[in-house]
Structure formats: C-alpha cells, structure tokens
Amino acid sequence: MDRETKKELFNNPTVPIEIKKNAVVSSMLRDMCSVGFQARALGNVYRVWREMLTEKKIVIMMGLAGAMVPAGMRKVISYLIRHRYIDVLVSTGANLYHDLNEAVGFHHYLGTDDVDDSGLRKITVDRIYDLLADEDEYNMTDDWIDRIFTKRLEDDRPYSSREVLHEMGKFLLDNRIKNESILISAYEGNVPLFCPALGDSAIGFSIMTANATSKRRIVVDMMKDAFESMMLVVRSPRTGVAYIGGGVPKNYIQQAAVLANWLTKEDRSHEYAIQITTDAPHWGGLSGATFEEAKSWGKIRSYGKTATVYVDATIGLYLVAQGLAEELSGKHREVPLFQFDGDDVNLRFEERVL
C-alpha cells in the first residue's frame, strides 16, 4: 500500500457515543453506525432495513427462526406484518404453534435455566431455556387443531403451508379470537405466511393425528410451497430479505432466489439482505453463512446491500423494529399486494402509510 491509500483509510474517524437525555432508539442506532464492533453492525442492519423500506416496488421477505414467540417477540413480529415493514414471512412451525397457543389464551412463563428438568417432566412442564410452558395447555392447543380446525380442511386437496396458515388465521377471526397474533395479522393483511417445515411442529403433528385417528386425507404439498415462493420472487421487481436466526426459513428464502434465477435465466437474486444471528460462519452451517458466501450461489446479488449483526435477536430485533417505527411511522411506502392464482402469483403495488 502507498501513502495515498493510507490517507484514504483514515477518512472516517469514529464518533464516540454520547449519553443524551431523552434519546430515542432510532437516534441511538444512527449513532452506533459511527462506532465499532457489534454496535456498528446493529446500526448498519437498521440502516439497510430502513433503506429497503424507502425503495420503490420492493418485496421484503423475513425468515423467522429460534424460539422468538415464547421469548416475547410475538407482538413485534405482528407489528412488522400489520404495518408492512415486511411483506412475506417464512417461519419455523414452532413459532407459529406458539403464536397459536398464545392467541387462544395460553401463555409462556418466566422461569430459570437452573432447574430440575426431570422434576419438571413429572409435573408436565416444558422448558425453553429460561422460559416455561404448561404441557397441559399445549395438549389443549393440539386438540383444538386436531378436532376443530382440521374440519376446515378438505381431504385430497393439496395445500401449500401458506394456504393452511391463511385458513388458520381466518378460523381464529371467525371464532372471535382477536389477540395480537402473527397468524391473524398475516391473514388480515393478506401477507403470505409460509412454513416449509410444517411437519416438524405441533401444527403438523396435529394434522397428522387427524389423518391417523379420523381417517382423514389432509395433504400439505411442500413442492407447492417451493413453487409459490419461487413465483413470488419471479413476479417481484426486486426483493430484500431480513433473517432472524437462520435454519430452514433462511435457506428457503435464499433458495427461492436460486429457483427464480433458474426459471427466468435472469439474475433474480435478492438485492438487500440483513441478518440478526448468533451463529458464526466458521462452523460451515447455513445459519451462520455470510452474505458474501450467498453471492456465490446467486442468492444475493453481487452488488447487494447487506448487513449482519451477531447478537441475540430478542435484543437486536426489538431495538431495530422500535427504531424503524419511530423514524418511519406515518411515512408512505409502496406496498405489494399478492393474489395467488393457480400456479401463478399476481402482484400489484399500492401506496400506504407505514
């Protein structure tokens, strides 16, 4: 390197954070962009997500993994859906099951990670790190799906997970359940909600139970899921992604871009990408894989704007969502509206207030 290069390296000095009375979260996140380590990473996640929301004709897809609902993030996700900070949600089945469990009136409870788990088993209490759940309440939710909800589903009709979850949100509203819920918010806002691993959840288990004990033939077609998600990317002028954790939801959204590239023979890779995760890349797993690695697969565009922060999502997501709400509430955005028509997706945009 020469001395001119050295001068360029020193163009952006850090700006030490100052303590301010009555500071709001959005200004704190902006300040974080000028310091180091994960504070700057969190500020950059906020910056990129905010930029996504100011883009014209963009579809923002969120991947949701980890036990976010039991940890208390249900209303945060619901807010992002209702106010269209995201346009498509891909979730683990567990988060949606826990959302349903709370929507029908049950709870998750504060506990501790230092407990006699064998003793909890004897009294039918389940533990999720430092949270507790009543297995008897879970059993009642399972029974609700098995004996009541599945009556809404037809035999031998191949459903995508999106169609099953759309019907579940509608059924909750039809039964006058109006709690703040991911399922209900997605149904009311006509926001596509996918669960590509539905069978790996109590929702899937309960549908399986209905098939086994009631001689039903309810079919959830995972290939239909993959096709619908691919067509969402194909029909979108541009896409951005927000990953909370990794796992199947992250890979599912990534692969939708790869499939769209294959179908169109064009570059349909995601143009924006942010990630809030605790998984590191050096273990080789998808959950920790960097966006630079994703570019090699055609999942993220080579010039895509990206940001990753390594922080517990119960901290990072809450702060970033709060900052976005403070700064963008009341502003206008072109919101995508979807209509699924057989093997295709019709898409138009409508200006709405965030």
C-alpha positions, 0 to 999 in steps of 0.5 A: 500500500502507498501513502495515498491509500493510507490517507484514504483509510483514515477518512472516517474517524469514529464518533464516540457515543454520547449519553443524551437525555431523552434519546430515542432508539432510532437516534441511538442506532444512527449513532452506533453506525459511527462506532465499532464492533457489534454496535456498528453492525446493529446500526448498519442492519437498521440502516439497510432495513430502513433503506429497503423500506424507502425503495420503490416496488420492493418485496421484503421477505423475513425468515423467522427462526429460534424460539422468538414467540415464547421469548416475547417477540410475538407482538413485534413480529405482528407489528412488522406484518400489520404495518408492512415493514415486511411483506412475506414471512417464512417461519419455523412451525414452532413459532407459529404453534406458539403464536397459536397457543398464545392467541387462544389464551395460553401463555409462556412463563418466566422461569430459570435455566437452573432447574430440575428438568426431570422434576419438571417432566413429572409435573408436565412442564416444558422448558425453553431455556429460561422460559416455561410452558404448561404441557397441559395447555399445549395438549389443549392447543393440539386438540383444538387443531386436531378436532376443530380446525382440521374440519376446515380442511378438505381431504385430497386437496393439496395445500401449500403451508401458506394456504393452511396458515391463511385458513388458520388465521381466518378460523381464529377471526371467525371464532372471535379470537382477536389477540395480537397474533402473527397468524391473524395479522398475516391473514388480515393483511393478506401477507403470505405466511409460509412454513416449509417445515410444517411437519416438524411442529405441533401444527403438523403433528396435529394434522397428522393425528387427524389423518391417523385417528379420523381417517382423514386425507389432509395433504400439505404439498411442500413442492407447492410451497417451493413453487409459490415462493419461487413465483413470488420472487419471479413476479417481484421487481426486486426483493430484500430479505431480513433473517432472524436466526437462520435454519430452514426459513433462511435457506428457503428464502435464499433458495427461492432466489436460486429457483427464480434465477433458474426459471427466468435465466435472469439474475433474480437474486435478492438485492438487500439482505440483513441478518440478526444471528448468533451463529458464526460462519466458521462452523460451515452451517447455513445459519451462520453463512455470510452474505458474501458466501450467498453471492456465490450461489446467486442468492444475493446479488453481487452488488447487494446491500447487506448487513449482519449483526451477531447478537441475540435477536430478542435484543437486536430485533426489538431495538431495530423494529422500535427504531424503524417505527419511530423514524418511519411511522406515518411515512408512505411506502409502496406496498405489494399486494399478492393474489395467488392464482393457480400456479401463478402469483399476481402482484400489484403495488399500492401506496400506504402509510407505514 
